[in-house]
Amino acid sequence: ERKIRTAPATRGLLFNGHPKMIGEARLAAGWLKRYRRSDPIVVYLHITGAETVRRAAKRGREDDGRRALMNRRAYYRKEVAQVVRFFRKQYRFARISGMGTEAAVAARIDAAIKAMLPA
C-alpha cells in the first residue's frame, strides 16, 4: 500500500509477479482506487508449460525440480488464474506472449500499452 500511496501521481507503477492471490488482487485494486490510480493497464505475460520448464532448468535452482514445477503449475491454476480473470474484468488488459527474445517480448508489451493509451 505504501508504494502505491507514496509514488508520484505523474509516475507509473509496475507490479512484477504480484499479486498472486485473489485476496491480494482485491486489496491492490482497492488501494489503486483509493489513491486515484484506478485506471491501470494490466499486461499479462504468458509462456507455455514447456517453456516454463526450460527456463527453470536454465536457472539451476534446487527448488526448480519436476515436483516443484508441478506444484507451481497447480498453484497457478488455482490462484493466479483467478487473479488474471479478476484483472481482465476490472482494467484494460493485454495478454502478451512471453515467448521469444527479450527485445521481441518488450516490443509486444510496448505495442500493447500504446494501443490502450488515449490517442
Backbone as a chain_set.jsonl record, in Angstrom:
{"seq": "ERKIRTAPATRGLLFNGHPKMIGEARLAAGWLKRYRRSDPIVVYLHITGAETVRRAAKRGREDDGRRALMNRRAYYRKEVAQVVRFFRKQYRFARISGMGTEAAVAARIDAAIKAMLPA", "coords": {"N": [[0.828, -1.194, 0.0], [1.929, 1.224, 0.796], [3.787, 1.82, -1.238], [2.088, 2.354, -3.41], [0.656, 4.508, -2.388], [2.666, 6.448, -1.953], [3.986, 6.87, -4.347], [4.767, 9.186, -6.914], [2.107, 10.933, -8.518], [2.467, 11.451, -11.162], [3.982, 9.449, -12.108], [4.226, 6.096, -13.289], [3.315, 2.819, -12.055], [4.741, -0.357, -11.497], [3.953, -3.662, -11.174], [5.476, -6.581, -10.66], [4.898, -9.803, -11.079], [3.136, -9.857, -8.988], [-0.057, -9.083, -7.73], [-0.498, -12.476, -6.527], [-2.54, -13.91, -5.482], [-6.104, -14.005, -5.164], [-7.234, -12.517, -3.079], [-5.171, -10.717, -2.499], [-5.156, -9.367, -4.932], [-7.623, -8.072, -4.874], [-7.22, -6.388, -2.668], [-5.102, -4.784, -3.676], [-6.433, -3.602, -5.854], [-8.299, -2.063, -4.47], [-6.588, -0.274, -3.128], [-5.407, 0.986, -5.315], [-7.624, 2.322, -6.331], [-8.32, 3.937, -4.122], [-6.111, 5.662, -4.005], [-6.383, 7.047, -6.299], [-5.585, 5.788, -8.679], [-6.988, 4.294, -10.478], [-7.243, 3.355, -13.068], [-5.577, 1.328, -14.316], [-3.292, -0.312, -16.563], [-3.096, -3.618, -17.366], [-0.705, -5.966, -18.019], [-0.296, -9.106, -19.03], [1.956, -11.614, -19.11], [2.441, -14.505, -20.914], [3.657, -17.812, -21.047], [4.45, -21.009, -22.451], [3.902, -24.26, -20.937], [6.041, -25.978, -21.428], [8.051, -24.139, -21.985], [8.248, -22.906, -19.521], [9.381, -24.967, -17.985], [11.81, -25.261, -19.371], [13.03, -22.753, -18.932], [13.218, -22.772, -16.159], [15.007, -24.876, -15.794], [17.312, -23.747, -16.821], [17.905, -21.909, -14.865], [18.81, -23.413, -12.753], [18.22, -23.772, -10.04], [17.763, -25.397, -6.878], [15.14, -25.698, -6.049], [13.667, -25.945, -8.344], [12.88, -28.374, -9.368], [11.155, -31.176, -10.952], [8.869, -31.933, -9.423], [8.454, -29.608, -7.875], [7.915, -27.778, -9.906], [5.544, -28.851, -10.928], [3.911, -28.471, -8.713], [3.886, -25.673, -8.634], [2.578, -25.175, -11.006], [0.041, -26.235, -10.48], [-0.666, -24.528, -8.407], [-0.765, -22.142, -9.834], [-2.951, -22.641, -11.546], [-4.962, -22.722, -9.664], [-4.817, -20.347, -8.076], [-3.465, -18.024, -9.357], [-4.699, -17.864, -11.859], [-7.247, -16.989, -11.158], [-6.686, -14.39, -10.374], [-5.844, -13.3, -12.796], [-8.252, -13.443, -14.273], [-9.808, -11.704, -12.685], [-8.435, -9.204, -12.973], [-8.657, -8.916, -15.722], [-11.363, -8.411, -16.023], [-11.625, -6.032, -14.592], [-9.85, -4.002, -15.519], [-8.024, -2.313, -18.195], [-6.606, -4.644, -20.3], [-4.048, -6.766, -21.432], [-3.022, -9.695, -22.973], [-0.015, -11.063, -23.444], [2.369, -12.732, -25.405], [5.074, -14.278, -23.903], [7.078, -15.497, -25.164], [10.081, -15.918, -27.032], [12.701, -13.574, -27.916], [14.059, -11.209, -25.527], [13.909, -8.633, -26.557], [11.908, -8.907, -28.506], [9.686, -9.585, -26.942], [9.536, -7.302, -25.33], [8.93, -5.422, -27.298], [6.37, -6.276, -28.046], [4.995, -5.823, -25.653], [5.261, -3.025, -25.42], [3.867, -2.192, -27.738], [1.277, -3.122, -27.123], [0.639, -1.626, -24.831], [0.758, 0.987, -25.85], [-1.369, 0.823, -27.633], [-3.507, 0.806, -25.913], [-3.516, 3.243, -24.697], [-4.839, 6.621, -24.557], [-5.29, 8.438, -27.592]], "CA": [[0.0, 0.0, 0.0], [2.811, 2.394, 0.903], [4.357, 2.116, -2.56], [1.03, 2.966, -4.214], [0.326, 5.795, -1.763], [3.752, 7.433, -1.987], [4.516, 7.088, -5.702], [4.248, 10.423, -7.517], [0.959, 10.725, -9.411], [2.927, 11.581, -12.555], [4.788, 8.262, -12.426], [3.519, 4.832, -13.309], [3.704, 1.777, -11.118], [4.899, -1.66, -12.125], [3.898, -4.813, -10.284], [6.081, -7.695, -11.376], [4.637, -11.073, -10.418], [2.295, -9.657, -7.816], [-0.442, -10.086, -6.745], [-0.636, -13.86, -6.981], [-3.744, -14.494, -4.883], [-7.26, -13.152, -5.422], [-7.363, -11.565, -1.972], [-4.169, -9.67, -2.726], [-5.6, -8.595, -6.092], [-8.705, -7.194, -4.42], [-6.591, -5.342, -1.853], [-4.378, -3.882, -4.569], [-7.435, -2.832, -6.6], [-8.829, -1.068, -3.538], [-5.57, 0.756, -2.918], [-5.292, 1.757, -6.559], [-8.782, 3.21, -6.392], [-8.204, 4.91, -3.03], [-5.081, 6.647, -4.312], [-6.716, 7.589, -7.623], [-4.855, 5.097, -9.736], [-7.989, 3.261, -10.74], [-7.343, 3.006, -14.486], [-4.305, 0.739, -14.736], [-3.157, -1.235, -17.688], [-2.535, -4.88, -16.902], [-0.04, -6.741, -19.066], [-0.096, -10.477, -18.556], [2.881, -12.36, -19.965], [2.133, -15.935, -20.902], [4.57, -18.73, -21.727], [3.967, -22.385, -22.444], [4.412, -25.113, -19.868], [7.374, -26.46, -21.824], [8.983, -23.022, -21.826], [8.437, -22.745, -18.082], [10.338, -25.995, -17.576], [13.107, -24.929, -19.985], [13.608, -21.599, -18.228], [13.557, -23.197, -14.8], [16.213, -25.698, -15.887], [18.444, -22.835, -17.05], [18.249, -21.224, -13.611], [19.58, -24.363, -11.965], [17.93, -23.719, -8.609], [17.337, -26.672, -6.304], [13.686, -25.759, -5.906], [13.061, -25.973, -9.672], [12.722, -29.749, -9.819], [9.887, -31.527, -11.587], [7.787, -31.884, -8.436], [8.213, -28.201, -7.543], [7.272, -27.152, -11.06], [4.168, -29.335, -10.985], [3.203, -27.781, -7.633], [3.68, -24.29, -9.058], [1.553, -25.179, -12.056], [-1.24, -26.434, -9.796], [-0.915, -23.266, -7.702], [-1.166, -21.185, -10.856], [-4.319, -22.945, -11.981], [-5.901, -22.453, -8.575], [-4.741, -18.984, -7.537], [-3.087, -16.961, -10.285], [-5.711, -17.759, -12.905], [-8.323, -16.148, -10.61], [-6.199, -13.009, -10.415], [-5.875, -12.895, -14.204], [-9.66, -13.191, -14.608], [-10.219, -10.509, -11.954], [-7.872, -8.018, -13.609], [-9.207, -8.823, -17.078], [-12.694, -7.797, -15.901], [-11.541, -4.728, -13.935], [-8.967, -2.998, -16.108], [-7.527, -2.547, -19.549], [-5.857, -5.887, -20.116], [-3.423, -7.348, -22.623], [-2.325, -10.973, -22.797], [1.132, -10.974, -24.339], [3.248, -13.891, -25.419], [6.406, -14.072, -23.335], [7.988, -16.36, -25.926], [10.975, -15.204, -27.946], [13.782, -12.789, -27.314], [13.638, -10.118, -24.651], [13.556, -7.494, -27.413], [10.62, -9.178, -29.144], [8.656, -9.505, -25.902], [9.437, -5.883, -24.97], [8.232, -4.733, -28.392], [4.947, -6.621, -27.937], [4.46, -5.112, -24.484], [5.201, -1.618, -25.788], [2.769, -2.012, -28.703], [0.0, -3.339, -26.435], [0.386, -0.481, -23.965], [0.441, 2.139, -26.715], [-2.705, 0.626, -28.211], [-4.526, 1.035, -24.884], [-3.456, 4.63, -24.228], [-5.595, 7.56, -25.382], [-4.527, 8.982, -28.731]], "C": [[0.868, 1.252, 0.0], [3.382, 2.791, -0.446], [3.328, 2.817, -3.446], [0.737, 4.372, -3.693], [1.4, 6.847, -1.992], [4.334, 7.682, -3.375], [3.937, 8.376, -6.275], [3.138, 10.114, -8.526], [1.362, 10.785, -10.876], [3.741, 10.38, -13.009], [3.912, 7.018, -12.424], [4.038, 3.891, -12.235], [3.81, 0.47, -11.886], [4.878, -2.72, -11.038], [4.41, -5.994, -11.089], [5.846, -8.978, -10.589], [3.782, -10.972, -9.166], [1.084, -8.861, -8.239], [-0.635, -11.465, -7.36], [-1.877, -14.542, -6.426], [-4.89, -13.496, -5.037], [-7.475, -12.136, -4.306], [-6.387, -10.411, -2.11], [-4.59, -8.776, -3.889], [-6.693, -7.611, -5.684], [-8.171, -6.062, -3.539], [-5.893, -4.32, -2.737], [-5.351, -3.013, -5.362], [-8.035, -1.738, -5.723], [-7.848, 0.061, -3.29], [-5.395, 1.617, -4.167], [-6.438, 2.757, -6.672], [-8.661, 4.318, -5.346], [-7.214, 6.013, -3.367], [-5.173, 7.143, -5.751], [-5.825, 7.065, -8.737], [-5.734, 3.946, -10.223], [-8.134, 2.89, -12.211], [-6.041, 2.382, -14.989], [-4.426, -0.071, -16.018], [-2.487, -2.484, -17.133], [-1.97, -5.613, -18.112], [0.3, -8.094, -18.462], [0.787, -11.211, -19.563], [2.621, -13.843, -19.808], [3.223, -16.698, -21.645], [4.002, -20.139, -21.6], [4.537, -23.142, -21.247], [5.812, -25.615, -20.173], [8.417, -25.359, -21.654], [9.251, -22.745, -20.352], [9.495, -23.72, -17.575], [11.73, -25.666, -18.111], [13.785, -23.782, -19.236], [14.016, -21.964, -16.811], [14.844, -24.012, -14.802], [17.455, -24.83, -16.08], [18.874, -22.136, -15.774], [19.081, -22.114, -12.71], [19.347, -24.305, -10.475], [17.446, -25.077, -8.124], [15.819, -26.803, -6.242], [12.953, -25.715, -7.259], [12.951, -27.387, -10.227], [11.331, -30.004, -10.372], [8.708, -31.412, -10.618], [7.438, -30.432, -8.078], [7.504, -27.493, -8.691], [5.815, -27.59, -11.196], [3.321, -28.658, -9.894], [2.91, -26.329, -8.012], [2.599, -24.197, -10.123], [0.158, -25.357, -11.447], [-1.639, -25.159, -9.046], [-1.408, -22.216, -8.695], [-2.624, -21.409, -11.246], [-5.334, -22.571, -10.921], [-5.94, -20.965, -8.222], [-4.532, -17.911, -8.599], [-4.126, -16.791, -11.386], [-6.898, -16.918, -12.44], [-7.947, -14.671, -10.674], [-6.254, -12.482, -11.848], [-7.313, -12.569, -14.607], [-10.168, -11.91, -13.943], [-9.723, -9.253, -12.656], [-8.414, -7.829, -15.028], [-10.575, -8.131, -17.049], [-12.618, -6.352, -15.404], [-10.871, -3.634, -14.769], [-8.694, -3.27, -17.583], [-6.506, -3.68, -19.431], [-5.294, -6.357, -21.452], [-2.729, -8.64, -22.236], [-1.249, -11.008, -23.873], [1.931, -12.268, -24.267], [4.607, -13.5, -24.855], [7.448, -14.928, -24.024], [8.846, -15.493, -26.847], [12.032, -14.431, -27.191], [13.216, -11.706, -26.407], [13.19, -8.92, -25.477], [12.191, -7.691, -28.06], [9.483, -9.057, -28.141], [8.452, -8.041, -25.505], [8.682, -5.107, -26.045], [6.73, -5.033, -28.349], [4.291, -5.894, -26.766], [4.258, -3.638, -24.829], [4.028, -1.348, -26.732], [1.418, -2.152, -28.026], [-0.34, -2.144, -25.555], [0.008, 0.739, -24.796], [-0.952, 2.026, -27.299], [-3.81, 0.912, -27.195], [-4.534, 2.465, -24.355], [-4.308, 5.526, -25.126], [-4.699, 8.155, -26.473], [-4.071, 10.396, -28.483]], "O": [[0.581, 2.219, -0.706], [3.453, 3.978, -0.764], [3.663, 3.767, -4.154], [0.587, 5.311, -4.474], [1.082, 8.017, -2.204], [5.106, 8.625, -3.553], [2.741, 8.63, -6.136], [3.228, 9.152, -9.289], [0.675, 10.231, -11.735], [4.146, 10.305, -14.169], [2.968, 6.913, -11.641], [5.062, 4.142, -11.599], [3.047, 0.229, -12.822], [5.678, -2.687, -10.103], [3.815, -6.356, -12.105], [6.495, -9.225, -9.572], [3.721, -11.912, -8.375], [1.233, -7.987, -9.094], [-0.899, -11.6, -8.555], [-2.226, -15.64, -6.859], [-4.669, -12.285, -5.04], [-7.864, -10.999, -4.577], [-6.742, -9.257, -1.865], [-4.402, -7.56, -3.836], [-6.684, -6.453, -6.103], [-8.615, -4.919, -3.65], [-6.079, -3.116, -2.559], [-5.118, -1.815, -5.524], [-8.252, -0.618, -6.183], [-8.238, 1.228, -3.248], [-5.253, 2.836, -4.073], [-6.232, 3.905, -7.066], [-8.873, 5.492, -5.648], [-7.453, 7.178, -3.048], [-4.19, 7.594, -6.34], [-5.38, 7.808, -9.612], [-5.293, 2.804, -10.358], [-9.068, 2.171, -12.567], [-5.466, 2.85, -15.973], [-5.511, -0.443, -16.465], [-1.433, -2.405, -16.504], [-2.67, -5.846, -19.097], [1.077, -8.2, -17.514], [0.408, -11.4, -20.718], [2.586, -14.366, -18.694], [3.659, -16.295, -22.723], [3.17, -20.409, -20.734], [5.517, -22.722, -20.631], [6.667, -25.673, -19.289], [9.54, -25.625, -21.226], [10.369, -22.386, -19.981], [10.396, -23.339, -16.827], [12.718, -25.782, -17.386], [14.98, -23.845, -18.945], [15.051, -21.51, -16.322], [15.679, -23.856, -13.912], [18.524, -25.146, -15.56], [20.047, -21.804, -15.603], [19.954, -21.634, -11.987], [20.2, -24.75, -9.707], [16.799, -25.817, -8.865], [15.281, -27.903, -6.37], [11.747, -25.474, -7.3], [12.933, -27.571, -11.444], [10.442, -29.157, -10.273], [7.667, -30.853, -10.966], [6.263, -30.077, -7.99], [6.593, -26.696, -8.465], [4.952, -26.782, -11.541], [2.162, -28.315, -10.124], [1.823, -25.818, -7.744], [1.804, -23.256, -10.138], [-0.793, -24.695, -11.864], [-2.805, -24.763, -9.053], [-2.362, -21.489, -8.416], [-3.423, -20.473, -11.27], [-6.446, -22.149, -11.241], [-7.024, -20.397, -8.087], [-5.341, -16.992, -8.721], [-4.399, -15.664, -11.8], [-7.496, -16.205, -13.246], [-8.776, -13.816, -10.985], [-6.666, -11.346, -12.079], [-7.564, -11.53, -15.217], [-10.878, -11.123, -14.57], [-10.503, -8.334, -12.907], [-8.606, -6.699, -15.475], [-10.9, -7.356, -17.949], [-13.465, -5.534, -15.764], [-11.284, -2.475, -14.726], [-9.076, -4.303, -18.134], [-5.644, -3.657, -18.552], [-5.985, -6.344, -22.471], [-1.944, -8.677, -21.289], [-1.547, -10.984, -25.067], [2.137, -12.825, -23.189], [5.21, -12.514, -25.279], [8.569, -15.072, -23.535], [8.393, -14.474, -27.369], [12.228, -14.613, -25.989], [12.046, -11.338, -26.508], [12.204, -8.263, -25.139], [11.405, -6.749, -28.152], [8.434, -8.493, -28.451], [7.314, -7.593, -25.361], [7.881, -4.227, -25.728], [5.913, -4.145, -28.589], [3.165, -5.408, -26.88], [3.198, -3.073, -24.557], [3.284, -0.385, -26.542], [0.5, -1.384, -28.317], [-1.486, -1.696, -25.534], [-0.952, 1.441, -24.478], [-1.646, 3.033, -27.446], [-4.935, 1.229, -27.582], [-5.458, 2.857, -23.643], [-4.484, 5.237, -26.309], [-3.498, 8.344, -26.276], [-3.42, 10.994, -29.34]]}, "num_chains": 1, "name": "protein.A"}
